Amino acid sequence: ISFNCVDSSLSSLKNCQSYINTGMDIATRVALDLVESLNDVEEVNSMENVMLEYAAMDRELNHYMRAIEETVNQMKRDKPENIPDLQYLVKEKFTALQSKNSDSDLQRNEKYIYFKDQLKEMRKQFCLQSDNNDNEGIEQIDEDIAVTQSQMNFICPITQMEMKRPVRNKVCGHTYEEDAILKIIQARKQQKKKVRCPKIGCSHADVKRSDLVPDEALKRAIDSQNKQ
């Protein structure tokens, strides 16, 4: 049995998945824009609903691709004399996978988790800035202290300079300049050694490239501070 057509279809489905990922990235940026411009909470929540819809599409696509792959692998193992109804077999496996769906599946979607994390950080950064602006006339004396504390969070623990492209470690939550941490990871990899988190006091001793995600919220806060 030739599965060239099936392989071609799987490739097309994976392209569809990349479009879903792009849509989720755009929805995340729009939500961060809304928080930065202090827009209505309902508008931000509507973007969360969009993310959940994308997560549902991603889950359905994953199940369908898995059903196809399992069916093909089964055919390759069994090598039946007569070609079975592949469409029926795929549908049967797909239905079985879909029957186990739950809302918690969507909340475990990696891009949805990133969306929630960045939204939380964005609100923290820009609500604090907003509060500082509101109290500017009342607590003028504390302004320099507040700015200094805020800027400390903008400093990379590796370069000791303000970050331009901050990335956050999903494991320990610390942030670094992207180029700086990647150079360390690459150097340690060549030495076949693990990378300890450069943040003083952090016990995380195995920083991996796959654990690093762009910290868009922090980058926006840094840019906003510099504009002020």
Secondary structure, DSSP 4 states (H G I P E B T S, - for coil): ---HHHHHHHHHHHHHHHHHHHHHHHHHHHHHHHHHTT--HHHHHHHHHHHHHHHHHHHHHHHHHHHHHHHHHHHHHH--SS---HHHHHHHHHHHHHTT--HHHHHT-HHHHHHHHHHHHHHHHHHHHHHHHHTTTT-GGGHHHHHHHHHHTTB-TTT-SB-SSEEEETTT--EEEHHHHHHHHHHHHHTT-----SSTT-------GGGEEE-HHHHHHHHHHHH-
